[in-house]
Amino acid sequence: MEEAKRKYVSKRRILIFTLPNPDQVIYIQGEYSVPIVLLSIVIACLASFTSLSLNERIVYNSFFHRYVWLTLASITMGFGIWAMHFIGMSAFMLPVEMKYDLFLTFISVLPAILAAFLAFSISSNTARKGKDVAMAGIIMGIGISSMHYIGMKAMVLEAEYAYHMGYFIVSILIAIVVSFVSLYIFSRLQRFMNNILVKILTALLMGLAISSMHYTGMHAIKYYVRSTDALSLHHNHHMDMSFIIFSVTIGIVILLLLSSLSSLLDRYVDYRLNYYDALTKLPNRRQFEKYLDTSTSFYGVAAIHIHDMNRWNNMYGYYFGDQLICYIEDLCTKLKPSTIEMFRIEGNRFVFLSRTKEEMENLLREFQILSTVLSNPITIDDKMVKIHTVVAYSTSEEKEEAKQLYENTLAVLAHYSIRYENELVKYDPEKHRQSYANQLVNDVEEAINENNFYLVYQPKINAETREISGFEALLRWKHPIYGELSPANFIPILEEAEKMFDVTDWIIDRVAKQISAWQMRDRHIPIAINIPGPYVTSPKLMRTLRLCINKYNIPTELIELEMTETSAVDNIEAAIQSVEAFRKYGLSVSLDDFGTGLSSLSYLKRIPVNTLKIDKSFIDGVPNSQKDSEIIRAIIALGVSLHLKIVIEGVEKKEQVEFLSSINQCLVIQGYYFAKPMKIEDAEFWINDYESQFLIEES
């Protein structure tokens, strides 16, 4: 018997494609444990999903080099293939004793890791071509097959086996073809990998590639014993797989934990780099602006400005400047109440947010102490210096939005009366506002030329089909001194100074250019533009529209003009003539903020608009308020009876979407529920992601 075992051991190390004479052998059949087979497939899919998650980090900019994620993804995939094979083997039972050569067992993982590395490297390359993905599929398929057949050579059993040539070739072809399909989907849908459904489907397909190759390869094997050794079949199947299962399971768990931890760590590092100041570790301007967009009302905002930082940097160097900033930051951190939010928004400026009157009063008392300290020379880096600062602050008993309060403090800092003698200056609208407004008006031309103005885009969604119905372009201003300004703050100032005509011309040009860019990619998406009240009836508006439409060669129906109800009511006859001219030219016209004017119903039937846009104020209480719900039903019914397209803006909750859809499925919905206003690059990603989700839901 021992001699027979040695004979089988020696023969199992070569691939045999010729079956012996049936009269001289006894063929033996194996059986599968279905639960373990299913476990092996789950392991393959899970490893594929994890490797795809790691590959996500290759596509986007990351704190770590792309090859770090590529290596982790390849190791995960390689061990997944390896684990699937040996768990699958443990599911296969033969009526002979079976063991494994540990050296070959562990060596067999290497071709899978190497093939995964090469395949992922090729398919994740942004400059790849179709033939590159085909090559990646071949490499991955050969890697899976090599791992499988090296793993099979690791088998030590009291029997011999031969391969059916046809099934052997088919198993390799299956691995290559399904790998190619998986990698093709991965490469084509790489930007959608943050979509969980796309990632799951791709992982299932990759898991199928691994599993189908394995079980087709197993089907290619014929096991037999010599007739003279038939006595070896008298006992049942015996194989100690506890070590294999234990090591494979532990290995997969560790890889999953490491990959998840790595991904979380990288996201955390990216978050810290993007949203926190490296020197002071305080939240930075980006975090501050994000905070302003999402936070509730505040009682007060204060800003401390350090004067003449350039002089200190030039005199003593930037290291000294950093030490000075850290000194001020340390003083402020120690003095301020713990509940006060503190940000470093610029190199020489800190901002503080207070939610209550008591907090603000405590903060101002501490600023008085700070002022006293800084009124005397201080020692920094063995140098005695006199620092000059100013603290500007704005409060409101009504609890205004932080953005408005912050802009009030900026108006204080911009005022000519500031002496930088470590004083505390409260915002006075009569004193500071005019100077601030004049500054904004004077900076309009620079904002246009230097691209300080920019547009954000908010999608509008069809309530019935959930398709993208269009976008609204909204104006934003990143001022070089005041930072991000609220449109509610600067637009009235520019309108009063009659500067919004020029700004609107700039908006029309940018929107027409964007529509043209989308058209070149076969995207025909309408964009709505807000038109200032007095400009609606100006002949200059039509000239600008014609000029931009001809310049970019775009269809007129892809531009929608939004005019406010009040602008129409102010000069109803002229407004009617203008809207008729817009409609005749092929433009869509929307009546914005419907319901907020004084003469809505009496003038609505006279103005030939396409669209009725219902103001957010009518939506806030829906569906919880029965009164608000009935009002919105009545407005929608009115719009439908006039054959108008109806857009509901300011929709933020799922129950609002469901309620509105139940009233009329032909509505168009706009609001934070679907997306906030986005810069164009973010809007592009959003469109791709949304369309991929839409296609998956449709299928």
C-alpha positions as semicolon CSV with decimal commas, in nm:
position;residue;x (nm);y (nm);z (nm)
1;M;0,000;0,000;0,000
2;E;0,280;0,249;0,086
3;E;0,438;0,173;-0,251
4;A;0,106;0,251;-0,423
5;K;0,084;0,581;-0,239
6;R;0,433;0,676;-0,353
7;K;0,333;0,587;-0,708
8;Y;0,025;0,810;-0,688
9;V;0,224;1,092;-0,532
10;S;0,475;1,090;-0,817
11;K;0,209;1,082;-1,088
12;R;-0,006;1,360;-0,952
13;R;0,266;1,614;-1,037
14;I;0,211;1,607;-1,414
15;L;-0,097;1,686;-1,623
16;I;-0,231;1,368;-1,787
17;F;-0,480;1,392;-2,072
18;T;-0,490;1,023;-2,169
19;L;-0,722;0,791;-1,981
20;P;-0,598;0,434;-1,917
21;N;-0,763;0,116;-2,044
22;P;-1,100;0,086;-1,862
23;D;-1,035;-0,286;-1,808
24;Q;-0,732;-0,203;-1,592
25;V;-0,882;0,066;-1,368
26;I;-1,181;0,144;-1,153
27;Y;-1,324;0,497;-1,194
28;I;-1,435;0,668;-0,877
29;Q;-1,694;0,943;-0,842
30;G;-1,686;1,232;-0,601
31;E;-1,971;1,419;-0,436
32;Y;-2,013;1,786;-0,342
33;S;-2,130;1,939;-0,018
34;V;-2,371;2,206;-0,143
35;P;-2,337;2,440;0,160
36;I;-1,957;2,447;0,122
37;V;-1,990;2,503;-0,254
38;L;-2,211;2,804;-0,184
39;L;-1,961;2,927;0,075
40;S;-1,682;2,911;-0,183
41;I;-1,885;3,119;-0,430
42;V;-1,970;3,374;-0,161
43;I;-1,600;3,404;-0,074
44;A;-1,515;3,467;-0,442
45;C;-1,783;3,737;-0,475
46;L;-1,688;3,896;-0,143
47;A;-1,321;3,914;-0,241
48;S;-1,422;4,063;-0,578
49;F;-1,637;4,326;-0,407
50;T;-1,354;4,421;-0,171
51;S;-1,099;4,445;-0,451
52;L;-1,338;4,670;-0,647
53;S;-1,376;4,891;-0,341
54;L;-0,999;4,924;-0,323
55;N;-0,984;4,996;-0,695
56;E;-1,217;5,291;-0,635
57;R;-0,928;5,464;-0,462
58;I;-0,714;5,425;-0,776
59;V;-0,958;5,628;-0,985
60;Y;-0,973;5,928;-0,752
61;N;-0,693;6,138;-0,608
62;S;-0,577;5,979;-0,286
63;F;-0,336;6,053;-0,005
64;F;-0,167;5,720;-0,084
65;H;-0,012;5,628;-0,418
66;R;-0,236;5,437;-0,659
67;Y;-0,002;5,136;-0,648
68;V;-0,072;5,097;-0,276
69;W;-0,440;5,046;-0,351
70;L;-0,357;4,840;-0,660
71;T;-0,141;4,606;-0,452
72;L;-0,405;4,572;-0,179
73;A;-0,674;4,505;-0,440
74;S;-0,456;4,242;-0,610
75;I;-0,371;4,066;-0,285
76;T;-0,738;4,064;-0,189
77;M;-0,842;3,924;-0,526
78;G;-0,556;3,671;-0,529
79;F;-0,638;3,540;-0,184
80;G;-1,006;3,537;-0,278
81;I;-0,936;3,314;-0,579
82;W;-0,710;3,095;-0,366
83;A;-0,962;3,071;-0,082
84;M;-1,245;2,991;-0,321
85;H;-1,041;2,706;-0,474
86;F;-0,949;2,533;-0,150
87;I;-1,287;2,583;0,013
88;G;-1,436;2,444;-0,308
89;M;-1,198;2,148;-0,284
90;S;-1,307;2,084;0,072
91;A;-1,662;2,052;-0,064
92;F;-1,550;1,768;-0,294
93;M;-1,554;1,422;-0,136
94;L;-1,385;1,110;-0,279
95;P;-1,381;0,760;-0,127
96;V;-1,004;0,784;-0,075
97;E;-0,773;0,965;0,163
98;M;-0,678;1,314;0,043
99;K;-0,403;1,548;0,167
100;Y;-0,226;1,859;0,041
101;D;0,134;1,953;-0,023
102;L;0,156;2,271;0,189
103;F;0,436;2,425;-0,020
104;L;0,241;2,401;-0,346
105;T;-0,078;2,501;-0,164
106;F;0,063;2,837;-0,057
107;I;0,270;2,893;-0,373
108;S;-0,047;2,856;-0,583
109;V;-0,174;3,196;-0,461
110;L;0,111;3,384;-0,635
111;P;-0,009;3,361;-0,999
112;A;-0,353;3,481;-0,889
113;I;-0,208;3,787;-0,711
114;L;0,028;3,868;-0,999
115;A;-0,245;3,829;-1,261
116;A;-0,486;4,044;-1,060
117;F;-0,220;4,315;-1,026
118;L;-0,151;4,324;-1,399
119;A;-0,519;4,304;-1,494
120;F;-0,628;4,580;-1,254
121;S;-0,332;4,795;-1,354
122;I;-0,429;4,775;-1,720
123;S;-0,806;4,812;-1,676
124;S;-0,776;5,108;-1,437
125;N;-0,550;5,301;-1,673
126;T;-0,741;5,606;-1,801
127;A;-0,565;5,580;-2,141
128;R;-0,671;5,217;-2,193
129;K;-0,815;5,088;-2,519
130;G;-1,039;4,793;-2,598
131;K;-0,743;4,568;-2,674
132;D;-0,590;4,658;-2,335
133;V;-0,902;4,536;-2,155
134;A;-0,893;4,219;-2,367
135;M;-0,531;4,164;-2,263
136;A;-0,627;4,222;-1,900
137;G;-0,902;3,960;-1,934
138;I;-0,655;3,709;-2,079
139;I;-0,407;3,775;-1,799
140;M;-0,673;3,744;-1,529
141;G;-0,815;3,427;-1,685
142;I;-0,471;3,265;-1,710
143;G;-0,397;3,371;-1,351
144;I;-0,717;3,210;-1,223
145;S;-0,649;2,895;-1,425
146;S;-0,284;2,875;-1,313
147;M;-0,384;2,908;-0,951
148;H;-0,644;2,634;-0,997
149;Y;-0,418;2,381;-1,166
150;I;-0,120;2,447;-0,939
151;G;-0,362;2,398;-0,651
152;M;-0,474;2,071;-0,806
153;K;-0,110;1,959;-0,830
154;A;-0,090;2,015;-0,454
155;M;-0,334;1,726;-0,404
156;V;-0,195;1,409;-0,250
157;L;-0,446;1,123;-0,268
158;E;-0,461;0,745;-0,292
159;A;-0,573;0,756;-0,654
160;E;-0,469;0,875;-0,994
161;Y;-0,645;1,123;-1,221
162;A;-0,645;1,243;-1,579
163;Y;-0,786;1,554;-1,747
164;H;-1,043;1,560;-2,020
165;M;-0,872;1,779;-2,280
166;G;-1,197;1,944;-2,396
167;Y;-1,317;2,043;-2,051
168;F;-0,964;2,150;-1,956
169;I;-0,952;2,398;-2,246
170;V;-1,312;2,510;-2,186
171;S;-1,235;2,586;-1,820
172;I;-0,950;2,818;-1,921
173;L;-1,161;2,985;-2,190
174;I;-1,443;3,041;-1,942
175;A;-1,200;3,205;-1,701
176;I;-1,067;3,434;-1,977
177;V;-1,406;3,526;-2,127
178;V;-1,586;3,595;-1,800
179;S;-1,280;3,782;-1,668
180;F;-1,282;3,997;-1,982
181;V;-1,653;4,074;-1,943
182;S;-1,604;4,160;-1,574
183;L;-1,304;4,385;-1,641
184;Y;-1,479;4,547;-1,937
185;I;-1,774;4,636;-1,716
186;F;-1,533;4,751;-1,445
187;S;-1,339;4,974;-1,685
188;R;-1,652;5,118;-1,849
189;L;-1,840;5,178;-1,525
190;Q;-1,540;5,274;-1,312
191;R;-1,680;5,617;-1,233
192;F;-2,001;5,451;-1,109
193;M;-1,826;5,219;-0,862
194;N;-1,948;5,435;-0,574
195;N;-2,292;5,309;-0,678
196;I;-2,340;5,004;-0,457
197;L;-2,563;4,818;-0,707
198;V;-2,315;4,854;-0,993
199;K;-2,034;4,737;-0,768
200;I;-2,234;4,436;-0,644
201;L;-2,327;4,330;-0,998
202;T;-1,965;4,358;-1,113
203;A;-1,843;4,165;-0,807
204;L;-2,098;3,890;-0,871
205;L;-1,976;3,859;-1,229
206;M;-1,611;3,842;-1,121
207;G;-1,702;3,586;-0,856
208;L;-1,878;3,390;-1,128
209;A;-1,561;3,395;-1,340
210;I;-1,359;3,242;-1,056
211;S;-1,623;2,987;-0,953
212;S;-1,721;2,876;-1,304
213;M;-1,359;2,815;-1,397
214;H;-1,300;2,612;-1,080
215;Y;-1,602;2,385;-1,112
216;T;-1,558;2,341;-1,489
217;G;-1,196;2,247;-1,419
218;M;-1,310;2,000;-1,155
219;H;-1,551;1,848;-1,407
220;A;-1,254;1,793;-1,641
221;I;-1,091;1,547;-1,398
222;K;-1,146;1,171;-1,400
223;Y;-1,030;0,991;-1,084
224;Y;-0,942;0,622;-1,086
225;V;-0,746;0,349;-0,909
226;R;-0,579;0,046;-1,058
227;S;-0,781;-0,271;-1,036
228;T;-0,501;-0,421;-0,829
229;D;-0,540;-0,139;-0,573
230;A;-0,917;-0,158;-0,540
231;L;-0,883;-0,252;-0,174
232;S;-0,793;0,110;-0,101
233;L;-1,157;0,203;-0,169
234;H;-1,296;0,011;0,122
235;H;-1,293;0,311;0,356
236;N;-1,487;0,636;0,326
237;H;-1,359;0,974;0,217
238;H;-1,116;1,124;0,463
239;M;-0,952;1,466;0,435
240;D;-0,834;1,695;0,712
241;M;-0,928;2,035;0,576
242;S;-0,952;2,211;0,913
243;F;-0,615;2,380;0,865
244;I;-0,700;2,495;0,512
245;I;-1,046;2,625;0,607
246;F;-0,912;2,797;0,920
247;S;-0,621;2,967;0,742
248;V;-0,833;3,067;0,443
249;T;-1,111;3,211;0,659
250;I;-0,871;3,400;0,884
251;G;-0,682;3,530;0,581
252;I;-0,997;3,658;0,413
253;V;-1,124;3,820;0,734
254;I;-0,791;3,994;0,788
255;L;-0,781;4,117;0,429
256;L;-1,135;4,251;0,453
257;L;-1,056;4,429;0,777
258;L;-0,731;4,573;0,642
259;S;-0,887;4,691;0,319
260;S;-1,181;4,848;0,500
261;L;-0,947;5,013;0,748
262;S;-0,721;5,138;0,468
263;S;-1,014;5,287;0,281
264;L;-1,148;5,454;0,593
265;L;-0,802;5,584;0,680
266;D;-0,751;5,729;0,335
267;R;-1,090;5,898;0,342
268;Y;-1,011;6,038;0,685
269;V;-0,673;6,171;0,569
270;D;-0,837;6,327;0,262
271;Y;-1,102;6,482;0,484
272;R;-0,841;6,628;0,720
273;L;-0,637;6,767;0,432
274;N;-0,941;6,922;0,269
275;Y;-1,125;7,056;0,571
276;Y;-0,866;7,131;0,840
277;D;-0,579;7,377;0,861
278;A;-0,245;7,195;0,870
279;L;-0,079;7,451;1,103
280;T;-0,342;7,509;1,372
281;K;-0,548;7,190;1,322
282;L;-0,858;7,412;1,321
283;P;-1,138;7,373;1,065
284;N;-1,045;7,573;0,753
285;R;-1,236;7,796;0,510
286;R;-1,377;7,502;0,315
287;Q;-1,518;7,351;0,633
288;F;-1,647;7,694;0,736
289;E;-1,830;7,742;0,406
290;K;-1,974;7,392;0,430
291;Y;-2,083;7,472;0,784
292;L;-2,254;7,792;0,667
293;D;-2,450;7,598;0,403
294;T;-2,579;7,335;0,646
295;S;-2,606;7,504;0,985
296;T;-2,904;7,667;1,151
297;S;-2,935;8,026;1,266
298;F;-2,683;8,192;1,499
299;Y;-2,693;8,480;1,741
300;G;-2,352;8,619;1,655
301;V;-2,036;8,591;1,445
302;A;-1,696;8,740;1,526
303;A;-1,377;8,761;1,320
304;I;-1,028;8,847;1,443
305;H;-0,795;8,989;1,178
306;I;-0,417;9,007;1,231
307;H;-0,282;9,314;1,057
308;D;0,034;9,334;0,847
309;M;0,125;8,963;0,843
310;N;0,329;9,013;0,525
311;R;0,556;9,256;0,709
312;W;0,632;9,001;0,981
313;N;0,692;8,726;0,724
314;N;0,928;8,946;0,523
315;M;1,110;9,068;0,831
316;Y;1,158;8,742;1,023
317;G;1,060;8,466;0,779
318;Y;0,760;8,239;0,741
319;Y;0,853;8,021;1,039
320;F;0,813;8,325;1,261
321;G;0,482;8,401;1,091
322;D;0,363;8,048;1,168
323;Q;0,470;8,089;1,532
324;L;0,276;8,414;1,550
325;I;-0,038;8,250;1,411
326;C;-0,004;7,961;1,658
327;Y;0,039;8,207;1,946
328;I;-0,284;8,390;1,857
329;E;-0,466;8,061;1,799
330;D;-0,353;7,928;2,137
331;L;-0,470;8,246;2,314
332;C;-0,808;8,236;2,142
333;T;-0,857;7,865;2,209
334;K;-0,785;7,910;2,580
335;L;-0,999;8,222;2,618
336;K;-1,307;8,136;2,414
337;P;-1,600;7,945;2,569
338;S;-1,583;7,576;2,482
339;T;-1,918;7,587;2,301
340;I;-1,797;7,849;2,050
341;E;-1,703;7,717;1,704
342;M;-1,363;7,845;1,583
343;F;-1,223;7,839;1,226
344;R;-0,906;7,958;1,056
345;I;-1,043;8,081;0,724
346;E;-0,739;8,273;0,599
347;G;-0,372;8,307;0,685
348;N;-0,437;8,602;0,915
349;R;-0,803;8,560;1,008
350;F;-1,004;8,349;1,255
351;V;-1,384;8,330;1,276
352;F;-1,604;8,242;1,576
353;L;-1,970;8,133;1,569
354;S;-2,203;8,180;1,867
355;R;-2,549;8,026;1,898
356;T;-2,674;8,220;2,201
357;K;-2,657;8,571;2,343
358;E;-2,489;8,444;2,659
359;E;-2,216;8,269;2,457
360;M;-2,153;8,585;2,257
361;E;-2,131;8,803;2,567
362;N;-1,879;8,562;2,721
363;L;-1,678;8,560;2,398
364;L;-1,666;8,941;2,384
365;R;-1,547;8,957;2,746
366;E;-1,265;8,720;2,657
367;F;-1,180;8,929;2,351
368;Q;-1,139;9,227;2,583
369;I;-0,878;9,025;2,773
370;L;-0,713;8,932;2,441
371;S;-0,708;9,299;2,341
372;T;-0,535;9,390;2,667
373;V;-0,273;9,117;2,620
374;L;-0,198;9,220;2,261
375;S;-0,180;9,589;2,348
376;N;0,157;9,515;2,507
377;P;0,467;9,374;2,333
378;I;0,485;8,993;2,328
379;T;0,779;8,756;2,281
380;I;0,769;8,504;1,997
381;D;1,070;8,296;1,895
382;D;1,296;8,517;2,115
383;K;1,174;8,830;1,938
384;M;0,970;9,102;2,110
385;V;0,699;9,234;1,878
386;K;0,384;9,446;1,893
387;I;0,087;9,281;1,722
388;H;-0,201;9,481;1,576
389;T;-0,542;9,319;1,539
390;V;-0,909;9,404;1,514
391;V;-1,212;9,203;1,621
392;A;-1,524;9,263;1,411
393;Y;-1,853;9,114;1,522
394;S;-2,220;9,113;1,430
395;T;-2,517;9,002;1,638
396;S;-2,888;8,964;1,581
397;E;-3,167;8,919;1,833
398;E;-3,366;8,749;1,556
399;K;-3,098;8,481;1,503
400;E;-2,998;8,531;1,141
401;E;-2,816;8,285;0,919
402;A;-2,444;8,265;0,995
403;K;-2,363;8,360;0,635
404;Q;-2,541;8,696;0,670
405;L;-2,379;8,768;1,006
406;Y;-2,039;8,678;0,864
407;E;-2,088;8,914;0,572
408;N;-2,172;9,187;0,822
409;T;-1,837;9,131;0,994
410;L;-1,665;9,150;0,655
411;A;-1,831;9,486;0,598
412;V;-1,679;9,601;0,928
413;L;-1,330;9,479;0,835
414;A;-1,352;9,651;0,496
415;H;-1,445;9,989;0,643
416;Y;-1,193;10,273;0,621
417;S;-1,235;10,357;0,991
418;I;-1,063;10,038;1,114
419;R;-0,738;10,135;1,294
420;Y;-0,603;9,787;1,386
421;E;-0,536;9,892;1,744
422;N;-0,669;9,569;1,895
423;E;-1,016;9,722;1,911
424;L;-1,354;9,548;1,910
425;V;-1,592;9,687;1,648
426;K;-1,961;9,600;1,626
427;Y;-2,140;9,601;1,294
428;D;-2,345;9,914;1,235
429;P;-2,562;9,887;0,921
430;E;-2,582;10,263;0,872
431;K;-2,207;10,304;0,902
432;H;-2,061;9,988;0,750
433;R;-2,313;9,865;0,497
434;Q;-2,275;10,145;0,245
435;S;-1,900;10,101;0,227
436;Y;-1,945;9,727;0,182
437;A;-2,204;9,775;-0,092
438;N;-1,984;10,024;-0,275
439;Q;-1,697;9,776;-0,263
440;L;-1,911;9,502;-0,418
441;V;-2,042;9,730;-0,692
442;N;-1,690;9,841;-0,778
443;D;-1,570;9,479;-0,794
444;V;-1,829;9,351;-1,045
445;E;-1,614;9,400;-1,353
446;E;-1,319;9,229;-1,186
447;A;-1,547;8,942;-1,077
448;I;-1,653;8,887;-1,439
449;N;-1,300;8,909;-1,581
450;E;-1,130;8,706;-1,306
451;N;-1,402;8,438;-1,281
452;N;-1,485;8,529;-0,922
453;F;-1,844;8,482;-1,031
454;Y;-1,932;8,120;-1,098
455;L;-2,243;7,913;-1,157
456;V;-2,384;7,620;-0,967
457;Y;-2,644;7,387;-1,114
458;Q;-2,941;7,223;-0,940
459;P;-3,125;6,941;-1,120
460;K;-3,498;6,924;-1,184
461;I;-3,648;6,573;-1,185
462;N;-3,963;6,442;-1,352
463;A;-4,187;6,307;-1,074
464;E;-4,324;6,023;-1,288
465;T;-4,024;5,894;-1,483
466;R;-3,751;6,015;-1,242
467;E;-3,557;6,135;-1,548
468;I;-3,355;6,458;-1,541
469;S;-3,586;6,729;-1,672
470;G;-3,326;7,007;-1,667
471;F;-3,108;7,223;-1,445
472;E;-3,133;7,568;-1,295
473;A;-2,818;7,782;-1,312
474;L;-2,760;7,984;-0,994
475;L;-2,509;8,265;-0,948
476;R;-2,237;8,252;-0,682
477;W;-1,958;8,498;-0,595
478;K;-1,630;8,407;-0,432
479;H;-1,498;8,750;-0,343
480;P;-1,118;8,784;-0,306
481;I;-1,164;8,975;0,022
482;Y;-1,499;8,863;0,164
483;G;-1,495;8,502;0,048
484;E;-1,820;8,326;-0,048
485;L;-2,105;8,576;-0,058
486;S;-2,473;8,492;-0,022
487;P;-2,677;8,566;-0,338
488;A;-2,952;8,700;-0,113
489;N;-2,697;8,954;0,006
490;F;-2,514;9,070;-0,306
491;I;-2,784;9,041;-0,576
492;P;-3,007;9,316;-0,427
493;I;-2,699;9,541;-0,402
494;L;-2,609;9,481;-0,767
495;E;-2,970;9,522;-0,879
496;E;-2,998;9,855;-0,700
497;A;-2,675;9,970;-0,868
498;E;-2,804;9,843;-1,207
499;K;-2,511;9,602;-1,239
500;M;-2,716;9,284;-1,275
501;F;-2,774;9,340;-1,648
502;D;-2,404;9,286;-1,722
503;V;-2,385;8,994;-1,481
504;T;-2,692;8,834;-1,643
505;D;-2,528;8,866;-1,985
506;W;-2,228;8,680;-1,844
507;I;-2,459;8,409;-1,704
508;I;-2,636;8,365;-2,040
509;D;-2,301;8,323;-2,216
510;R;-2,181;8,063;-1,964
511;V;-2,507;7,869;-1,976
512;A;-2,511;7,866;-2,358
513;K;-2,152;7,743;-2,356
514;Q;-2,242;7,463;-2,112
515;I;-2,544;7,356;-2,318
516;S;-2,316;7,339;-2,623
517;A;-2,062;7,126;-2,432
518;W;-2,336;6,884;-2,326
519;Q;-2,473;6,868;-2,680
520;M;-2,134;6,758;-2,809
521;R;-2,173;6,459;-2,575
522;D;-2,527;6,395;-2,695
523;R;-2,684;6,537;-2,379
524;H;-2,979;6,764;-2,451
525;I;-3,044;6,912;-2,108
526;P;-3,234;7,241;-2,070
527;I;-3,095;7,502;-1,830
528;A;-3,300;7,773;-1,662
529;I;-3,162;8,124;-1,603
530;N;-3,296;8,378;-1,353
531;I;-3,364;8,712;-1,521
532;P;-3,369;9,028;-1,302
533;G;-3,705;9,208;-1,302
534;P;-3,617;9,524;-1,498
535;Y;-3,412;9,326;-1,751
536;V;-3,712;9,120;-1,863
537;T;-3,848;9,411;-2,067
538;S;-3,510;9,539;-2,190
539;P;-3,438;9,499;-2,566
540;K;-3,076;9,428;-2,467
541;L;-3,180;9,093;-2,317
542;M;-3,312;8,961;-2,648
543;R;-2,999;9,080;-2,830
544;T;-2,779;8,898;-2,578
545;L;-2,983;8,579;-2,607
546;R;-2,967;8,581;-2,988
547;L;-2,594;8,651;-2,982
548;C;-2,511;8,363;-2,743
549;I;-2,746;8,114;-2,910
550;N;-2,589;8,185;-3,249
551;K;-2,236;8,192;-3,105
552;Y;-2,266;7,843;-2,955
553;N;-2,514;7,706;-3,212
554;I;-2,761;7,568;-2,960
555;P;-3,139;7,506;-2,986
556;T;-3,349;7,782;-2,832
557;E;-3,568;7,530;-2,650
558;L;-3,277;7,433;-2,424
559;I;-3,276;7,775;-2,257
560;E;-3,549;7,863;-2,008
561;L;-3,590;8,214;-1,869
562;E;-3,717;8,246;-1,513
563;M;-3,886;8,576;-1,435
564;T;-4,021;8,664;-1,092
565;E;-4,386;8,733;-1,040
566;T;-4,316;9,082;-0,907
567;S;-4,114;9,176;-1,216
568;A;-4,409;9,086;-1,436
569;V;-4,660;9,273;-1,223
570;D;-4,450;9,592;-1,210
571;N;-4,496;9,647;-1,583
572;I;-4,752;9,395;-1,699
573;E;-4,803;9,516;-2,056
574;A;-4,431;9,534;-2,133
575;A;-4,380;9,196;-1,963
576;I;-4,649;9,036;-2,181
577;Q;-4,488;9,171;-2,498
578;S;-4,142;9,050;-2,391
579;V;-4,264;8,702;-2,299
580;E;-4,449;8,675;-2,630
581;A;-4,125;8,767;-2,810
582;F;-3,929;8,507;-2,612
583;R;-4,188;8,239;-2,688
584;K;-4,195;8,331;-3,057
585;Y;-3,817;8,295;-3,070
586;G;-3,848;7,944;-2,923
587;L;-3,744;8,010;-2,564
588;S;-3,926;7,867;-2,263
589;V;-4,042;8,113;-1,997
590;S;-4,113;8,029;-1,635
591;L;-4,295;8,235;-1,375
592;D;-4,075;8,198;-1,067
593;D;-4,180;8,211;-0,700
594;F;-4,547;8,184;-0,795
595;G;-4,780;8,274;-0,511
596;T;-4,551;8,525;-0,344
597;G;-4,672;8,825;-0,549
598;L;-4,974;9,040;-0,477
599;S;-5,164;8,987;-0,800
600;S;-5,085;8,626;-0,891
601;L;-5,423;8,508;-1,013
602;S;-5,533;8,824;-1,190
603;Y;-5,223;8,841;-1,409
604;L;-5,134;8,473;-1,451
605;K;-5,377;8,412;-1,737
606;R;-5,245;8,714;-1,929
607;I;-4,875;8,623;-1,928
608;P;-4,800;8,351;-2,189
609;V;-4,548;8,153;-1,982
610;N;-4,471;7,781;-2,029
611;T;-4,401;7,696;-1,670
612;L;-4,529;7,775;-1,324
613;K;-4,267;7,749;-1,052
614;I;-4,416;7,712;-0,705
615;D;-4,221;7,874;-0,424
616;K;-4,057;7,672;-0,146
617;S;-4,270;7,846;0,119
618;F;-4,572;7,645;0,002
619;I;-4,386;7,315;0,038
620;D;-4,226;7,340;0,382
621;G;-4,537;7,224;0,572
622;V;-4,632;6,950;0,326
623;P;-4,763;6,686;0,388
624;N;-4,791;6,727;0,767
625;S;-4,998;7,046;0,749
626;Q;-5,344;6,980;0,605
627;K;-5,388;7,349;0,523
628;D;-5,058;7,369;0,332
629;S;-5,138;7,044;0,154
630;E;-5,475;7,175;0,035
631;I;-5,318;7,502;-0,082
632;I;-5,056;7,320;-0,288
633;R;-5,327;7,094;-0,436
634;A;-5,522;7,402;-0,543
635;I;-5,217;7,571;-0,700
636;I;-5,125;7,255;-0,891
637;A;-5,484;7,215;-1,011
638;L;-5,478;7,576;-1,130
639;G;-5,157;7,521;-1,324
640;V;-5,285;7,200;-1,480
641;S;-5,608;7,370;-1,588
642;L;-5,400;7,635;-1,767
643;H;-5,192;7,362;-1,937
644;L;-4,872;7,480;-1,771
645;K;-4,567;7,275;-1,680
646;I;-4,535;7,284;-1,302
647;V;-4,205;7,290;-1,112
648;I;-4,201;7,253;-0,734
649;E;-3,887;7,397;-0,577
650;G;-3,743;7,350;-0,230
651;V;-3,837;6,982;-0,194
652;E;-3,617;6,827;0,074
653;K;-3,794;6,518;0,212
654;K;-3,901;6,183;0,074
655;E;-4,254;6,222;0,209
656;Q;-4,285;6,551;0,019
657;V;-4,184;6,380;-0,306
658;E;-4,433;6,098;-0,245
659;F;-4,713;6,342;-0,160
660;L;-4,651;6,559;-0,467
661;S;-4,629;6,254;-0,695
662;S;-4,963;6,133;-0,561
663;I;-5,126;6,465;-0,660
664;N;-4,994;6,474;-1,015
665;Q;-4,721;6,261;-1,168
666;C;-4,647;6,518;-1,438
667;L;-4,481;6,752;-1,189
668;V;-4,114;6,845;-1,200
669;I;-3,939;6,845;-0,863
670;Q;-3,636;7,050;-0,761
671;G;-3,467;7,056;-0,423
672;Y;-3,213;6,913;-0,183
673;Y;-3,391;6,576;-0,181
674;F;-3,232;6,502;-0,518
675;A;-2,928;6,732;-0,508
676;K;-2,807;7,065;-0,380
677;P;-2,673;7,324;-0,629
678;M;-2,338;7,196;-0,759
679;K;-2,040;7,330;-0,948
680;I;-2,033;7,199;-1,302
681;E;-1,766;6,934;-1,235
682;D;-1,972;6,798;-0,944
683;A;-2,287;6,816;-1,155
684;E;-2,115;6,603;-1,422
685;F;-2,037;6,333;-1,166
686;W;-2,389;6,358;-1,027
687;I;-2,544;6,313;-1,373
688;N;-2,332;6,004;-1,442
689;D;-2,412;5,855;-1,103
690;Y;-2,783;5,937;-1,121
691;E;-2,819;5,801;-1,473
692;S;-2,642;5,478;-1,377
693;Q;-2,879;5,431;-1,082
694;F;-3,174;5,511;-1,306
695;L;-3,066;5,251;-1,565
696;I;-3,021;4,987;-1,295
697;E;-3,365;5,059;-1,147
698;E;-3,520;5,047;-1,495
699;S;-3,358;4,712;-1,572
